[in-house]
Amino acid sequence: MHRYIEGNIGENRALTFAACCGYTGENDANCLKIRLENTDMQGAGRYFVTFEISPGNTVVSNEITNENCRPAFISEGYIYCPLTASLTQSGNLAVQVTAVYTQGEEEREVKSGVARLSFGESLGQAFTVMSEEYSGVFSALDSIEARLDIAEEALLNTDYDLVAAAVCASLVSKRDGSTRLYCPASADEAAGLINHIIESVEPDENITHLVVTPAAEFTRACLYIVRVNSGSCTVSVHSGAELIRLLLSEVSE
């Protein structure tokens, strides 16, 4: 299943894309979908998509000729070009389309303008930072009860740092790689992340996503749990002491 990032070649061959492009290093389920219809770049014998990851670091797609070529292909007036994690790692990506026309032995290239895509901070990177910063907070507390007491006190005081620490302490204990933690800065960003997760689900995916929203946004911190089981998604929301009890119960299992 792909999440399409739709682009259009307009006047003066300007290439533009939708504003939301995803997150660095986590784009293997995303695909550029570039419209060629009603432009002077349609009808070429072959196309290429060029990516500039950073100055001097350029990647060119495969030769795009028909709907059967891969990984990039053309179908019904659109170029489809999958993104990989390596292409989005820097957070910025320059994209350009080249059309190659052949007449006899002569070839003529027509290039679109350059579009610059931006990607948010990697959700995986955000988890690493949060883990390093907070996972040691509860290291001296051996019992689940002691961790629960301090976590509940943190919630009463809307201390988001300690709430995040409790989440990370729980998550770090799960070393099976099947759980991911996201700590967005706002409720709007959390909603965007959840939508992105749901739209990017693979048919055989089995993973649990934890989206924690800051206590400053609410009376109490909130946790959204997005469970993916064989491609099916369920979303639940938890808040207050229930949030910490839920996570810490997983630690004790």
Contacts in CASP RR format, 6 or more apart in sequence:
PFRMAT RR
TARGET T0000
AUTHOR 0000-0000-0000
METHOD contacts of the structure
MODEL  1
MHRYIEGNIGENRALTFAACCGYTGENDANCLKIRLENTDMQGAGRYFVT
FEISPGNTVVSNEITNENCRPAFISEGYIYCPLTASLTQSGNLAVQVTAV
YTQGEEEREVKSGVARLSFGESLGQAFTVMSEEYSGVFSALDSIEARLDI
AEEALLNTDYDLVAAAVCASLVSKRDGSTRLYCPASADEAAGLINHIIES
VEPDENITHLVVTPAAEFTRACLYIVRVNSGSCTVSVHSGAELIRLLLSE
VSE
1 29 0 8 1.000
1 200 0 8 1.000
1 201 0 8 1.000
1 202 0 8 1.000
1 203 0 8 1.000
2 29 0 8 1.000
2 30 0 8 1.000
2 31 0 8 1.000
2 82 0 8 1.000
3 29 0 8 1.000
3 30 0 8 1.000
3 31 0 8 1.000
3 196 0 8 1.000
3 199 0 8 1.000
3 200 0 8 1.000
4 30 0 8 1.000
4 31 0 8 1.000
4 32 0 8 1.000
4 33 0 8 1.000
5 17 0 8 1.000
5 18 0 8 1.000
5 20 0 8 1.000
5 21 0 8 1.000
5 22 0 8 1.000
5 30 0 8 1.000
5 31 0 8 1.000
5 32 0 8 1.000
5 33 0 8 1.000
5 83 0 8 1.000
5 117 0 8 1.000
6 17 0 8 1.000
6 18 0 8 1.000
6 33 0 8 1.000
6 34 0 8 1.000
6 35 0 8 1.000
7 15 0 8 1.000
7 16 0 8 1.000
7 17 0 8 1.000
7 18 0 8 1.000
7 32 0 8 1.000
7 33 0 8 1.000
7 34 0 8 1.000
7 35 0 8 1.000
7 115 0 8 1.000
8 15 0 8 1.000
8 16 0 8 1.000
8 17 0 8 1.000
8 34 0 8 1.000
8 35 0 8 1.000
9 15 0 8 1.000
9 34 0 8 1.000
9 35 0 8 1.000
9 36 0 8 1.000
9 39 0 8 1.000
9 41 0 8 1.000
9 97 0 8 1.000
9 112 0 8 1.000
10 16 0 8 1.000
10 39 0 8 1.000
12 113 0 8 1.000
13 39 0 8 1.000
13 40 0 8 1.000
13 41 0 8 1.000
13 110 0 8 1.000
13 111 0 8 1.000
13 112 0 8 1.000
13 113 0 8 1.000
14 112 0 8 1.000
14 113 0 8 1.000
15 34 0 8 1.000
15 95 0 8 1.000
15 96 0 8 1.000
15 97 0 8 1.000
15 112 0 8 1.000
15 113 0 8 1.000
15 114 0 8 1.000
15 115 0 8 1.000
16 115 0 8 1.000
17 32 0 8 1.000
17 95 0 8 1.000
17 115 0 8 1.000
17 117 0 8 1.000
20 192 0 8 1.000
20 196 0 8 1.000
21 30 0 8 1.000
21 88 0 8 1.000
21 117 0 8 1.000
21 118 0 8 1.000
21 119 0 8 1.000
21 120 0 8 1.000
22 30 0 8 1.000
22 88 0 8 1.000
22 119 0 8 1.000
22 120 0 8 1.000
22 196 0 8 1.000
23 88 0 8 1.000
23 119 0 8 1.000
23 120 0 8 1.000
23 121 0 8 1.000
23 122 0 8 1.000
23 123 0 8 1.000
23 196 0 8 1.000
24 88 0 8 1.000
24 89 0 8 1.000
24 90 0 8 1.000
24 91 0 8 1.000
24 119 0 8 1.000
24 120 0 8 1.000
24 121 0 8 1.000
24 122 0 8 1.000
24 125 0 8 1.000
25 85 0 8 1.000
25 86 0 8 1.000
25 88 0 8 1.000
25 89 0 8 1.000
25 119 0 8 1.000
25 122 0 8 1.000
26 85 0 8 1.000
26 88 0 8 1.000
26 122 0 8 1.000
26 123 0 8 1.000
26 124 0 8 1.000
27 83 0 8 1.000
27 84 0 8 1.000
27 85 0 8 1.000
27 87 0 8 1.000
27 88 0 8 1.000
27 119 0 8 1.000
28 82 0 8 1.000
28 83 0 8 1.000
28 84 0 8 1.000
28 85 0 8 1.000
29 200 0 8 1.000
29 202 0 8 1.000
30 82 0 8 1.000
30 83 0 8 1.000
30 200 0 8 1.000
31 80 0 8 1.000
31 81 0 8 1.000
31 82 0 8 1.000
31 83 0 8 1.000
32 49 0 8 1.000
32 79 0 8 1.000
32 80 0 8 1.000
32 81 0 8 1.000
32 82 0 8 1.000
32 83 0 8 1.000
32 95 0 8 1.000
33 78 0 8 1.000
33 79 0 8 1.000
33 80 0 8 1.000
34 49 0 8 1.000
34 78 0 8 1.000
34 79 0 8 1.000
34 81 0 8 1.000
34 97 0 8 1.000
35 77 0 8 1.000
35 78 0 8 1.000
36 42 0 8 1.000
36 43 0 8 1.000
36 74 0 8 1.000
36 77 0 8 1.000
36 78 0 8 1.000
36 79 0 8 1.000
37 77 0 8 1.000
37 78 0 8 1.000
40 110 0 8 1.000
41 97 0 8 1.000
41 99 0 8 1.000
41 110 0 8 1.000
41 112 0 8 1.000
42 77 0 8 1.000
43 99 0 8 1.000
43 101 0 8 1.000
44 99 0 8 1.000
44 100 0 8 1.000
44 101 0 8 1.000
44 110 0 8 1.000
45 65 0 8 1.000
45 99 0 8 1.000
45 100 0 8 1.000
45 101 0 8 1.000
45 102 0 8 1.000
46 63 0 8 1.000
46 64 0 8 1.000
46 65 0 8 1.000
46 99 0 8 1.000
46 100 0 8 1.000
47 63 0 8 1.000
47 64 0 8 1.000
47 65 0 8 1.000
47 74 0 8 1.000
47 79 0 8 1.000
47 97 0 8 1.000
47 98 0 8 1.000
47 99 0 8 1.000
47 100 0 8 1.000
48 60 0 8 1.000
48 61 0 8 1.000
48 63 0 8 1.000
48 64 0 8 1.000
48 97 0 8 1.000
48 98 0 8 1.000
48 100 0 8 1.000
49 60 0 8 1.000
49 61 0 8 1.000
49 64 0 8 1.000
49 72 0 8 1.000
49 79 0 8 1.000
49 81 0 8 1.000
49 95 0 8 1.000
49 96 0 8 1.000
49 97 0 8 1.000
49 98 0 8 1.000
50 58 0 8 1.000
50 59 0 8 1.000
50 60 0 8 1.000
50 61 0 8 1.000
50 95 0 8 1.000
50 96 0 8 1.000
50 97 0 8 1.000
50 98 0 8 1.000
51 58 0 8 1.000
51 59 0 8 1.000
51 60 0 8 1.000
51 61 0 8 1.000
51 87 0 8 1.000
51 93 0 8 1.000
51 94 0 8 1.000
51 95 0 8 1.000
52 58 0 8 1.000
52 93 0 8 1.000
52 94 0 8 1.000
52 96 0 8 1.000
52 114 0 8 1.000
53 59 0 8 1.000
53 86 0 8 1.000
53 87 0 8 1.000
53 89 0 8 1.000
53 90 0 8 1.000
53 93 0 8 1.000
54 90 0 8 1.000
54 92 0 8 1.000
59 87 0 8 1.000
61 71 0 8 1.000
61 72 0 8 1.000
61 81 0 8 1.000
62 69 0 8 1.000
62 70 0 8 1.000
62 71 0 8 1.000
62 72 0 8 1.000
63 69 0 8 1.000
64 72 0 8 1.000
64 73 0 8 1.000
64 74 0 8 1.000
64 79 0 8 1.000
64 81 0 8 1.000
65 74 0 8 1.000
66 73 0 8 1.000
66 74 0 8 1.000
67 73 0 8 1.000
67 74 0 8 1.000
67 75 0 8 1.000
71 81 0 8 1.000
71 82 0 8 1.000
72 79 0 8 1.000
72 80 0 8 1.000
72 81 0 8 1.000
72 82 0 8 1.000
73 79 0 8 1.000
73 80 0 8 1.000
74 80 0 8 1.000
79 97 0 8 1.000
87 93 0 8 1.000
88 119 0 8 1.000
91 118 0 8 1.000
91 119 0 8 1.000
91 120 0 8 1.000
92 116 0 8 1.000
92 117 0 8 1.000
92 118 0 8 1.000
92 119 0 8 1.000
93 116 0 8 1.000
93 117 0 8 1.000
93 119 0 8 1.000
94 114 0 8 1.000
94 115 0 8 1.000
94 116 0 8 1.000
94 117 0 8 1.000
95 114 0 8 1.000
95 115 0 8 1.000
95 116 0 8 1.000
95 117 0 8 1.000
96 111 0 8 1.000
96 112 0 8 1.000
96 113 0 8 1.000
96 114 0 8 1.000
96 115 0 8 1.000
97 111 0 8 1.000
97 112 0 8 1.000
97 113 0 8 1.000
98 109 0 8 1.000
98 110 0 8 1.000
98 111 0 8 1.000
98 112 0 8 1.000
99 109 0 8 1.000
99 110 0 8 1.000
99 111 0 8 1.000
100 107 0 8 1.000
100 108 0 8 1.000
100 109 0 8 1.000
101 107 0 8 1.000
101 108 0 8 1.000
101 109 0 8 1.000
101 110 0 8 1.000
102 108 0 8 1.000
123 180 0 8 1.000
123 182 0 8 1.000
123 193 0 8 1.000
124 180 0 8 1.000
126 181 0 8 1.000
126 182 0 8 1.000
126 183 0 8 1.000
127 171 0 8 1.000
127 180 0 8 1.000
127 181 0 8 1.000
127 182 0 8 1.000
127 183 0 8 1.000
130 164 0 8 1.000
130 167 0 8 1.000
130 168 0 8 1.000
130 181 0 8 1.000
130 183 0 8 1.000
131 168 0 8 1.000
131 171 0 8 1.000
131 172 0 8 1.000
131 181 0 8 1.000
134 161 0 8 1.000
134 164 0 8 1.000
134 165 0 8 1.000
134 168 0 8 1.000
134 169 0 8 1.000
135 165 0 8 1.000
135 168 0 8 1.000
135 169 0 8 1.000
135 172 0 8 1.000
136 165 0 8 1.000
136 169 0 8 1.000
137 162 0 8 1.000
137 165 0 8 1.000
137 166 0 8 1.000
137 169 0 8 1.000
138 147 0 8 1.000
138 150 0 8 1.000
138 165 0 8 1.000
138 166 0 8 1.000
138 169 0 8 1.000
141 147 0 8 1.000
141 150 0 8 1.000
144 248 0 8 1.000
144 251 0 8 1.000
144 252 0 8 1.000
147 166 0 8 1.000
147 169 0 8 1.000
147 248 0 8 1.000
147 251 0 8 1.000
148 244 0 8 1.000
148 245 0 8 1.000
148 248 0 8 1.000
150 162 0 8 1.000
151 162 0 8 1.000
151 163 0 8 1.000
151 166 0 8 1.000
151 241 0 8 1.000
151 244 0 8 1.000
151 248 0 8 1.000
152 241 0 8 1.000
152 244 0 8 1.000
153 162 0 8 1.000
154 161 0 8 1.000
154 162 0 8 1.000
154 163 0 8 1.000
154 165 0 8 1.000
154 166 0 8 1.000
155 163 0 8 1.000
155 215 0 8 1.000
155 220 0 8 1.000
155 221 0 8 1.000
155 240 0 8 1.000
155 241 0 8 1.000
155 243 0 8 1.000
155 244 0 8 1.000
158 215 0 8 1.000
158 216 0 8 1.000
158 219 0 8 1.000
158 220 0 8 1.000
158 221 0 8 1.000
159 215 0 8 1.000
160 214 0 8 1.000
160 215 0 8 1.000
160 216 0 8 1.000
160 221 0 8 1.000
163 212 0 8 1.000
163 215 0 8 1.000
163 221 0 8 1.000
163 243 0 8 1.000
163 244 0 8 1.000
164 183 0 8 1.000
164 212 0 8 1.000
166 244 0 8 1.000
166 247 0 8 1.000
166 248 0 8 1.000
167 181 0 8 1.000
167 183 0 8 1.000
167 210 0 8 1.000
167 212 0 8 1.000
167 223 0 8 1.000
167 247 0 8 1.000
168 181 0 8 1.000
169 251 0 8 1.000
170 247 0 8 1.000
170 248 0 8 1.000
170 250 0 8 1.000
170 251 0 8 1.000
171 179 0 8 1.000
171 181 0 8 1.000
171 210 0 8 1.000
171 247 0 8 1.000
173 250 0 8 1.000
173 251 0 8 1.000
174 250 0 8 1.000
178 206 0 8 1.000
178 207 0 8 1.000
178 208 0 8 1.000
179 207 0 8 1.000
179 208 0 8 1.000
179 209 0 8 1.000
179 210 0 8 1.000
180 207 0 8 1.000
180 208 0 8 1.000
180 209 0 8 1.000
180 210 0 8 1.000
181 210 0 8 1.000
181 212 0 8 1.000
182 190 0 8 1.000
182 193 0 8 1.000
182 209 0 8 1.000
182 210 0 8 1.000
182 211 0 8 1.000
182 212 0 8 1.000
183 212 0 8 1.000
184 190 0 8 1.000
184 193 0 8 1.000
184 211 0 8 1.000
184 212 0 8 1.000
184 213 0 8 1.000
185 214 0 8 1.000
186 213 0 8 1.000
186 214 0 8 1.000
186 217 0 8 1.000
187 213 0 8 1.000
187 217 0 8 1.000
187 218 0 8 1.000
190 211 0 8 1.000
190 213 0 8 1.000
190 224 0 8 1.000
193 211 0 8 1.000
194 209 0 8 1.000
194 211 0 8 1.000
194 224 0 8 1.000
194 226 0 8 1.000
194 235 0 8 1.000
197 209 0 8 1.000
197 226 0 8 1.000
197 228 0 8 1.000
197 233 0 8 1.000
198 226 0 8 1.000
198 233 0 8 1.000
198 235 0 8 1.000
201 228 0 8 1.000
201 231 0 8 1.000
201 233 0 8 1.000
202 231 0 8 1.000
203 230 0 8 1.000
203 231 0 8 1.000
204 230 0 8 1.000
204 231 0 8 1.000
205 228 0 8 1.000
205 230 0 8 1.000
205 231 0 8 1.000
206 228 0 8 1.000
206 229 0 8 1.000
206 230 0 8 1.000
206 231 0 8 1.000
207 228 0 8 1.000
208 225 0 8 1.000
208 226 0 8 1.000
208 227 0 8 1.000
208 228 0 8 1.000
209 225 0 8 1.000
209 226 0 8 1.000
209 227 0 8 1.000
209 228 0 8 1.000
210 223 0 8 1.000
210 224 0 8 1.000
210 225 0 8 1.000
210 247 0 8 1.000
211 223 0 8 1.000
211 224 0 8 1.000
211 225 0 8 1.000
211 226 0 8 1.000
212 221 0 8 1.000
212 222 0 8 1.000
212 223 0 8 1.000
213 221 0 8 1.000
213 222 0 8 1.000
213 223 0 8 1.000
213 224 0 8 1.000
214 221 0 8 1.000
215 221 0 8 1.000
218 239 0 8 1.000
219 239 0 8 1.000
220 239 0 8 1.000
220 240 0 8 1.000
220 243 0 8 1.000
221 239 0 8 1.000
221 240 0 8 1.000
221 243 0 8 1.000
222 237 0 8 1.000
222 238 0 8 1.000
222 239 0 8 1.000
222 240 0 8 1.000
222 243 0 8 1.000
223 237 0 8 1.000
223 238 0 8 1.000
223 239 0 8 1.000
223 243 0 8 1.000
223 246 0 8 1.000
223 247 0 8 1.000
224 235 0 8 1.000
224 236 0 8 1.000
224 237 0 8 1.000
224 238 0 8 1.000
225 235 0 8 1.000
225 236 0 8 1.000
225 237 0 8 1.000
225 238 0 8 1.000
226 233 0 8 1.000
226 234 0 8 1.000
226 235 0 8 1.000
227 233 0 8 1.000
227 234 0 8 1.000
227 235 0 8 1.000
227 236 0 8 1.000
238 246 0 8 1.000
END
